[in-house]
Amino acid sequence: MQKILQNVLNNYLQAKTEAIKGHDLAKFIRQDAIQTIYDKAYIDPNRYYIKGSVGQGQWATGPWIAIMDPEITRTPQEGYYIVYLFTEDMKGVFLSLNQGWTYFHNKYEGDDALKNIAAVSRYWKKELYSALDDFDNIEIALRIKGSNHRLLQGYENGHILGLYYSANNIPPSSTLADDLRNILGVYRELKGKISNRSVTAVNDSILHDTQGL
């Protein structure tokens, strides 16, 4: 798993200057990295769905690799999931319990989308107790200075808790696997608190109670 993160951090900026179609790094993130995570972190493919993305047709500003519970969501565009988010300058990567930004972007206008996804994040930061020893819930920074990239800002506001790995100090694979399995435990706690409600109903209830919407 260490080699996955190092490969992306070391090579993504150069790859963005080249054609995406058929690119080895794109294939690596979309296929090889996913299988390695399943194998090295002992992730049950019948329980979790993993997807990696570098963009469609052109390179994304930042790639991601998401681990999703299909009973919550099968797409990073909505719901709750775990995701490796690489910083725009490739100086590090966050392991993040996050939310689907596109859901908020489509439902609310302008800055209300950013405000509401952040409000839901703040709610879960207070509700999730299994994370206290292993993860922090401080804000994350994905954008380079001066960047107003809205998708990355959505990811920043959607972050609930996680860890940061510097490109200069990526932990060994055993540590990365332990971190992922531990944050999956937090994900399961969140799932239990959702119970049998839809994500839409949960978010609407949180925003109604916290902001009077």
C-alpha positions as CSV (number, residue, x, y, z in Angstrom):
1,M,0.0,0.0,0.0
2,Q,2.9,2.3,0.6
3,K,4.0,1.9,-3.0
4,I,0.5,2.9,-4.2
5,L,0.6,6.3,-2.4
6,Q,4.2,6.9,-3.4
7,N,3.6,6.1,-7.1
8,V,0.7,8.5,-7.3
9,L,2.5,11.3,-5.3
10,N,5.7,10.9,-7.3
11,N,4.2,10.7,-10.8
12,Y,0.8,12.3,-11.0
13,L,2.0,15.9,-11.8
14,Q,4.1,14.6,-14.7
15,A,1.3,12.3,-15.9
16,K,-1.0,15.3,-16.1
17,T,1.2,16.7,-18.9
18,E,0.6,13.6,-21.0
19,A,-2.4,12.0,-22.7
20,I,-4.7,10.3,-20.3
21,K,-5.9,7.6,-22.7
22,G,-4.1,4.3,-22.0
23,H,-1.7,5.9,-19.5
24,D,0.0,3.5,-17.1
25,L,-0.7,5.6,-14.0
26,A,-4.4,6.0,-14.9
27,K,-4.6,2.2,-15.2
28,F,-2.7,1.7,-12.0
29,I,-5.1,4.0,-10.0
30,R,-8.2,2.5,-11.5
31,Q,-7.2,-1.2,-11.4
32,D,-4.0,-2.2,-9.8
33,A,-4.2,0.0,-6.7
34,I,-7.7,-1.2,-6.0
35,Q,-6.8,-4.9,-6.0
36,T,-3.7,-4.2,-3.8
37,I,-5.9,-2.4,-1.2
38,Y,-8.4,-5.3,-1.1
39,D,-5.5,-7.8,-0.6
40,K,-3.2,-5.9,1.7
41,A,-5.8,-4.5,4.0
42,Y,-8.0,-7.6,3.9
43,I,-11.0,-5.8,2.7
44,D,-14.0,-8.0,2.0
45,P,-15.1,-7.3,-1.7
46,N,-18.5,-8.6,-0.8
47,R,-18.9,-5.9,1.8
48,Y,-17.0,-2.9,0.4
49,Y,-16.7,-1.4,-3.1
50,I,-13.4,0.3,-4.0
51,K,-13.1,2.7,-6.9
52,G,-10.2,4.8,-8.1
53,S,-10.4,7.9,-10.4
54,V,-8.1,10.2,-12.3
55,G,-10.9,12.0,-14.2
56,Q,-12.8,11.2,-17.4
57,G,-11.4,12.3,-20.7
58,Q,-8.8,14.6,-18.9
59,W,-6.8,14.4,-15.8
60,A,-8.5,15.4,-12.6
61,T,-6.9,18.1,-10.5
62,G,-6.4,15.5,-7.8
63,P,-7.1,11.7,-8.1
64,W,-8.9,9.7,-5.4
65,I,-9.4,6.2,-4.3
66,A,-12.7,5.6,-2.4
67,I,-13.8,2.7,-0.2
68,M,-17.6,2.5,0.0
69,D,-20.2,0.4,1.8
70,P,-22.8,-0.3,-1.0
71,E,-25.6,-0.1,1.6
72,I,-24.7,3.5,2.1
73,T,-23.4,4.5,-1.3
74,R,-21.8,3.2,-4.5
75,T,-20.6,6.6,-5.7
76,P,-18.5,9.3,-4.1
77,Q,-21.0,11.8,-5.5
78,E,-23.3,11.2,-2.6
79,G,-23.5,9.6,0.8
80,Y,-20.6,8.8,3.2
81,Y,-17.4,6.9,2.3
82,I,-13.7,6.6,3.0
83,V,-11.3,8.1,0.5
84,Y,-7.7,8.7,-0.2
85,L,-7.5,12.4,-1.3
86,F,-4.3,13.6,-2.8
87,T,-3.4,17.2,-2.4
88,E,-3.3,19.4,-5.5
89,D,0.5,19.9,-5.3
90,M,1.1,16.1,-4.5
91,K,2.9,16.9,-1.3
92,G,0.7,14.6,0.7
93,V,-2.5,12.5,0.9
94,F,-5.4,12.4,3.3
95,L,-7.2,9.2,4.5
96,S,-10.6,10.8,5.0
97,L,-14.1,9.8,6.1
98,N,-15.9,12.1,3.8
99,Q,-19.1,12.9,2.0
100,G,-20.5,13.2,-1.5
101,W,-20.0,16.8,-2.6
102,T,-22.0,16.5,-5.8
103,Y,-25.2,15.8,-3.8
104,F,-24.8,19.1,-2.0
105,H,-23.7,21.0,-5.1
106,N,-26.9,19.8,-6.9
107,K,-29.3,20.4,-4.1
108,Y,-28.2,23.8,-2.8
109,E,-27.2,27.0,-4.5
110,G,-23.7,28.6,-4.4
111,D,-22.1,28.9,-1.0
112,D,-25.1,27.2,0.7
113,A,-23.7,23.9,-0.6
114,L,-20.4,24.5,1.1
115,K,-22.0,25.7,4.2
116,N,-24.4,22.7,4.5
117,I,-21.8,20.0,3.8
118,A,-19.6,21.6,6.4
119,A,-22.5,21.6,8.9
120,V,-23.1,17.9,8.4
121,S,-19.3,17.3,8.9
122,R,-19.4,19.2,12.2
123,Y,-22.3,17.1,13.4
124,W,-20.5,13.8,12.7
125,K,-17.3,15.1,14.3
126,K,-19.2,15.3,17.6
127,E,-21.2,12.1,17.2
128,L,-18.5,9.5,16.3
129,Y,-16.8,8.3,19.4
130,S,-14.8,5.4,18.0
131,A,-12.4,7.8,16.3
132,L,-11.1,9.6,19.3
133,D,-7.9,7.6,19.8
134,D,-6.8,7.0,16.2
135,F,-7.9,9.9,14.1
136,D,-8.2,13.7,14.2
137,N,-11.0,15.8,12.9
138,I,-9.2,19.0,12.1
139,E,-9.8,20.7,8.7
140,I,-7.9,19.4,5.7
141,A,-6.3,21.4,2.9
142,L,-6.2,20.0,-0.6
143,R,-5.8,23.1,-2.7
144,I,-2.7,25.0,-3.5
145,K,-2.6,28.6,-2.3
146,G,-4.9,30.8,-4.3
147,S,-6.8,27.9,-5.8
148,N,-10.6,28.2,-5.8
149,H,-11.3,24.7,-7.2
150,R,-14.8,24.1,-6.0
151,L,-14.7,20.3,-6.0
152,L,-11.6,20.2,-3.8
153,Q,-13.2,22.8,-1.5
154,G,-16.2,20.5,-1.3
155,Y,-14.0,17.6,-0.3
156,E,-12.3,19.9,2.3
157,N,-15.7,20.9,3.8
158,G,-17.0,17.3,3.6
159,H,-14.1,15.9,5.6
160,I,-15.2,14.4,8.9
161,L,-12.1,12.8,10.3
162,G,-8.9,11.0,9.2
163,L,-5.2,11.2,8.9
164,Y,-2.6,13.0,6.8
165,Y,0.4,11.3,5.2
166,S,3.3,13.5,4.0
167,A,4.8,12.6,0.6
168,N,8.2,12.7,2.5
169,N,7.1,10.2,5.2
170,I,4.6,7.6,3.9
171,P,4.2,4.9,6.6
172,P,4.9,1.3,5.9
173,S,2.2,-0.8,4.3
174,S,1.3,-2.5,7.6
175,T,0.6,0.8,9.2
176,L,-1.5,2.0,6.3
177,A,-3.5,-1.2,6.3
178,D,-4.1,-0.8,10.1
179,D,-5.2,2.8,9.6
180,L,-7.6,1.8,6.9
181,R,-9.1,-1.0,8.9
182,N,-9.5,1.3,11.9
183,I,-11.3,4.0,10.0
184,L,-13.5,1.3,8.5
185,G,-14.6,0.7,12.2
186,V,-15.6,4.4,12.4
187,Y,-17.4,4.0,9.1
188,R,-19.4,1.1,10.6
189,E,-20.2,3.2,13.6
190,L,-21.6,5.9,11.3
191,K,-23.6,3.3,9.4
192,G,-25.1,2.1,12.7
193,K,-26.2,5.6,13.6
194,I,-27.8,6.0,10.1
195,S,-29.7,2.8,10.8
196,N,-32.3,2.1,8.1
197,R,-32.7,5.8,7.0
198,S,-31.7,7.1,3.6
199,V,-28.6,9.4,3.5
200,T,-30.9,12.2,2.2
201,A,-33.2,11.8,5.2
202,V,-30.2,11.8,7.5
203,N,-28.7,14.9,6.0
204,D,-32.0,16.7,6.0
205,S,-32.5,15.9,9.6
206,I,-29.1,17.1,10.6
207,L,-29.4,20.4,8.8
208,H,-32.9,20.9,10.1
209,D,-31.8,20.4,13.7
210,T,-28.5,22.3,13.4
211,Q,-29.5,25.2,11.1
212,G,-33.3,25.3,11.2
213,L,-33.6,24.4,7.5
